[in-house]
């Protein structure tokens, strides 16, 4: 199935399922960029998307400055799209399932001895 049609079908399915307008916009933006990336790299059919394509795309996003949280959101959107393609029997397996989420760097602010009042 052509990627651009599969992408449109997925968005239509989300609208049909009453996904919020914010989530639809999110899918259009984040998933749309992945679809564009695939097409730019001669991947025009959903069946041709591999683990490597997804990883390379996320790596490119990371190199552009995307933080772990953003990368994980993009990965989740790609997974949802490819899960839908599995449901529709367009593909057998979701190659995005093999990609692990990135660890978020959590900055936990702790009080200094001075702030506590020094014991």
HELIX and SHEET records of a PDB file:
HELIX    1   1 UNK A    3  UNK A   16  1                                  14    
HELIX    2   2 UNK A   21  UNK A   40  1                                  20    
HELIX    3   3 UNK A   46  UNK A   48  5                                   3    
HELIX    4   4 UNK A   51  UNK A   63  1                                  13    
HELIX    5   5 UNK A   68  UNK A   87  1                                  20    
HELIX    6   6 UNK A   95  UNK A   98  5                                   4    
HELIX    7   7 UNK A  113  UNK A  116  1                                   4    
END                                                                             
